[in-house]
Amino acid sequence: MAPVERLRRWTIAASLASLPFILAHTVEDFGQGIAQRVCQCLGLVLVARGRPAGFRLTVWIGLIWIAGALFEHGRALVAGHFRTGVPSVLWIGGLLLTQGACVVLAWAGARGARPKRG
């Protein structure tokens, strides 16, 4: 199996693994009235179809999720009093870890999917 194909599969898997964290965190955000609305579906569809743009889109969306989570919740996490305690920390921690994995995998996939020059 080609390296880009492996990266394509792992990028999709990591992104799908983040969905339970995103869903739980978004439901929690709706209770607070500050839901972030970011859609990874288009990036996943493009990655699944083997399009390099899907990798790039997934990188940007993952970075937006990470930046938004840290901006919105970073101080409360560091201070140790985030919303409902351990469950909320697990949701946001899972979101950060899985989106971080998506960014790394999609970045590598984007680099590997570029047309060769020369």
VENSULGI-V834493 format. One record per backbone hydrogen bond with DSSP energy under -0.5 kcal/mol. CO is the residue of the C=O (numbers start at 0). NH is the residue of the N-H. If there is no record, write none. Layout:
CO;NH
CO;NH
//
This chain:
1;5
2;6
3;7
4;8
5;9
6;10
7;11
8;12
9;13
10;14
11;15
12;16
13;17
14;17
14;18
15;18
17;21
18;22
19;23
20;24
21;25
22;26
23;27
24;28
25;29
26;30
27;31
28;31
28;32
28;33
35;37
37;39
39;43
40;44
41;45
42;46
43;47
44;48
45;50
46;49
50;53
50;54
51;55
52;56
53;57
54;58
55;59
56;60
57;61
58;62
59;63
60;64
61;65
62;66
63;67
64;68
65;69
66;70
67;71
68;72
69;73
72;76
73;77
74;78
75;79
75;80
76;79
80;82
81;84
84;88
85;89
86;90
87;91
88;92
89;93
90;94
91;95
92;96
93;97
94;98
95;99
96;100
97;101
98;102
99;103
100;104
101;105
102;106
103;107
104;108
105;109
106;110
107;111
108;112
109;113
110;113
//
